Amino acid sequence: MLEQRPPMPPFTRDTAILKVRAAEDGWNSCDPKRVSLAYTPDSRWRNRAEFIRGREDIVAFLTRKWAKELDYRLIKELWASADNRIGVRFAYEYRDERGNWFRAYGNENWEFDENGLMAARYACINDLPIKESDRKFFWDRSAPRPGDHPGLSELGL
């Protein structure tokens, strides 16, 4: 059976925004298997300095990631799109096992196949230590970011 993940390319501004929000919601689930299904079986990633290939590697990577990055909350924002590519900027907050808080800032370049599955993801990310009182991402972890929660631009990030 052919896997499809609407919306499919070529992307308009509106369909690219839908794709970005779907990715945000998936990653905020912190469910590695669920997230991996948005990618082609042989998807290629560069995440910081780590190179990942395929869904099995994606699941392993995300499992390690979310075991270390606790209380993870992510906001993504469309930067640009054309044809089957989308550029995204993002920030996420998390704490480590010692209770230290961080905000990670980054950019991603995405390339999709004709069925709307992500075939390539290239991410550059920097972590900034923050005080717990400096956190900006507040919503119930058991649900996606509410529609009325500010995005990156509204938060001045």
C-alpha positions as CSV (number, residue, x, y, z in Angstrom):
1,M,0.0,0.0,0.0
2,L,1.3,3.4,-1.0
3,E,2.0,5.7,2.0
4,Q,0.8,9.3,1.8
5,R,1.1,12.2,4.2
6,P,-1.0,15.2,3.0
7,P,-0.5,17.9,2.1
8,M,1.6,16.8,-0.8
9,P,3.9,19.0,-2.9
10,P,4.1,21.3,-4.6
11,F,3.4,23.4,-1.6
12,T,1.6,26.7,-1.4
13,R,2.2,29.0,1.5
14,D,-1.0,27.6,3.2
15,T,-0.1,23.9,2.6
16,A,3.5,24.5,3.8
17,I,2.1,26.0,7.0
18,L,-0.1,23.0,7.5
19,K,2.9,20.7,6.9
20,V,5.0,22.6,9.5
21,R,2.3,22.5,12.1
22,A,1.8,18.7,11.5
23,A,5.5,18.2,12.0
24,E,5.4,20.3,15.2
25,D,2.5,18.3,16.6
26,G,4.2,15.0,15.8
27,W,7.5,15.9,17.4
28,N,5.6,17.3,20.5
29,S,4.1,13.9,21.0
30,C,7.6,12.6,21.8
31,D,6.6,9.3,20.2
32,P,9.5,8.2,18.0
33,K,7.6,5.6,16.1
34,R,4.8,8.1,15.2
35,V,7.3,10.7,14.2
36,S,9.2,8.2,12.0
37,L,6.1,7.5,9.9
38,A,6.2,11.1,8.5
39,Y,9.6,10.2,6.8
40,T,10.4,8.0,3.8
41,P,11.7,4.5,4.8
42,D,15.1,5.6,3.5
43,S,15.0,9.2,4.7
44,R,18.3,11.0,5.1
45,W,19.0,13.3,8.1
46,R,21.7,15.4,9.4
47,N,20.9,16.5,12.9
48,R,23.7,18.7,14.3
49,A,26.7,16.5,13.6
50,E,24.8,13.1,13.5
51,F,23.9,11.5,10.2
52,I,20.8,9.3,10.2
53,R,19.4,7.1,7.5
54,G,16.0,5.4,7.5
55,R,13.1,5.0,10.0
56,E,14.9,2.5,12.2
57,D,17.7,5.0,12.8
58,I,15.1,7.8,13.3
59,V,13.3,5.9,16.0
60,A,16.6,5.1,17.8
61,F,17.8,8.7,17.6
62,L,14.5,10.1,18.9
63,T,14.3,7.6,21.7
64,R,17.8,8.7,22.9
65,K,16.9,12.3,22.4
66,W,13.7,12.3,24.4
67,A,15.2,10.2,27.2
68,K,17.7,13.1,27.8
69,E,15.5,16.1,26.8
70,L,12.7,16.1,29.4
71,D,9.6,18.2,29.4
72,Y,10.2,18.8,25.7
73,R,8.1,21.5,24.0
74,L,8.7,22.7,20.4
75,I,7.4,25.5,18.2
76,K,8.2,25.5,14.5
77,E,7.6,28.3,12.0
78,L,7.6,28.4,8.2
79,W,10.5,30.3,6.9
80,A,10.2,29.6,3.1
81,S,8.9,27.0,0.7
82,A,9.1,26.2,-3.0
83,D,7.9,23.1,-4.9
84,N,8.8,20.1,-2.7
85,R,11.0,21.9,-0.2
86,I,10.3,23.8,3.0
87,G,12.6,25.8,5.2
88,V,11.7,26.0,8.9
89,R,13.0,27.8,12.0
90,F,12.2,26.4,15.4
91,A,12.9,26.6,19.1
92,Y,12.3,24.1,21.8
93,E,12.6,24.0,25.6
94,Y,13.6,21.1,27.7
95,R,15.3,20.2,31.0
96,D,18.0,17.7,31.7
97,E,17.9,15.1,34.4
98,R,19.5,17.5,36.9
99,G,16.8,20.1,36.3
100,N,18.8,22.5,34.2
101,W,16.6,24.2,31.5
102,F,17.6,24.9,27.9
103,R,16.1,26.5,24.8
104,A,17.4,25.1,21.6
105,Y,17.2,27.3,18.4
106,G,17.5,25.9,14.9
107,N,16.8,25.8,11.3
108,E,15.7,22.9,9.2
109,N,15.7,22.3,5.4
110,W,13.1,19.7,4.4
111,E,12.7,17.8,1.1
112,F,9.5,15.8,0.4
113,D,8.7,13.0,-2.0
114,E,5.6,13.1,-4.2
115,N,3.5,11.4,-1.5
116,G,4.2,14.1,1.1
117,L,6.8,12.0,3.1
118,M,10.0,13.8,4.1
119,A,12.9,12.3,2.2
120,A,15.6,14.6,3.6
121,R,16.0,16.7,6.8
122,Y,19.0,18.9,7.5
123,A,19.0,20.5,10.9
124,C,21.4,23.1,12.5
125,I,20.7,23.5,16.3
126,N,22.2,25.6,19.1
127,D,21.4,25.1,22.8
128,L,21.1,28.0,25.2
129,P,21.0,27.5,29.0
130,I,18.0,29.3,30.5
131,K,16.6,29.8,33.9
132,E,13.3,28.1,34.6
133,S,11.8,31.5,35.1
134,D,12.8,32.4,31.5
135,R,10.7,29.6,29.9
136,K,8.1,30.7,27.4
137,F,6.5,27.4,26.2
138,F,3.6,26.5,28.4
139,W,0.9,24.0,27.5
140,D,-0.3,20.6,28.6
141,R,2.3,18.1,27.4
142,S,-0.5,15.6,26.7
143,A,-1.8,17.7,23.8
144,P,-0.5,19.7,20.8
145,R,0.3,23.4,21.3
146,P,-3.0,25.2,21.6
147,G,-4.0,27.5,18.7
148,D,-3.9,30.5,20.9
149,H,-0.4,29.9,22.3
150,P,2.0,32.4,20.7
151,G,4.3,31.3,18.0
152,L,8.0,32.2,17.7
153,S,7.5,35.6,16.1
154,E,4.9,36.5,18.7
155,L,7.2,35.5,21.5
156,G,10.1,37.6,20.0
157,L,12.2,34.5,19.3
